[in-house]
Amino acid sequence: MKKTLLLLTILLSISCFAQFSKTHYLPPITAQSNVVEDHYIYISTPNTKDVPFKIIELLT
């Protein structure tokens, strides 16, 4: 039973593919004091060319 479950899990995980999304939400920047210092965002992509991106503030 355990071997069958393991085999089924492996086969299902092989057939799964990740999906790239066009919209991502960044968490808010926090600081321990009232001064927010340098923060960096690392954006990774499978493209070898430059990728345009835009960061906008959503007001709620």
C-alpha positions in Angstrom: 0.0 0.0 0.0 2.8 2.4 0.9 4.7 1.6 -2.3 1.5 2.2 -4.4 0.9 5.5 -2.7 4.5 6.6 -3.2 4.4 5.6 -6.9 1.1 7.5 -7.4 2.6 10.6 -5.6 5.7 10.6 -7.8 3.7 10.1 -11.0 1.3 13.0 -10.1 4.1 15.3 -9.2 6.0 14.7 -12.5 2.9 15.6 -14.5 2.4 19.0 -12.7 3.6 22.2 -14.3 4.0 25.6 -12.7 2.0 28.5 -14.1 3.5 32.0 -14.5 1.2 34.8 -13.5 1.2 38.3 -14.7 0.1 39.8 -11.4 2.1 39.4 -8.2 1.5 41.2 -4.9 4.5 42.4 -2.9 4.2 42.5 0.9 4.4 45.9 2.6 7.8 47.2 3.6 8.2 47.3 7.3 10.9 48.8 9.6 11.6 48.6 13.3 12.0 52.3 13.6 10.3 55.2 11.8 13.0 55.3 9.1 12.7 52.9 6.2 16.2 52.2 4.8 17.2 50.5 1.6 15.0 47.6 0.5 15.6 45.4 -2.6 13.2 43.4 -4.7 14.6 40.5 -6.7 12.6 39.7 -9.9 13.5 36.4 -11.6 12.3 35.3 -15.0 13.3 32.6 -17.5 13.7 35.2 -20.2 17.3 36.1 -21.2 16.3 39.6 -22.4 15.3 42.6 -20.3 11.7 42.4 -19.1 9.6 45.5 -18.5 7.8 45.7 -15.2 5.8 48.2 -13.2 5.3 48.5 -9.5 2.1 50.4 -8.5 0.6 51.2 -5.1 -2.9 49.9 -4.6 -4.9 52.2 -2.4 -7.6 50.4 -0.4 
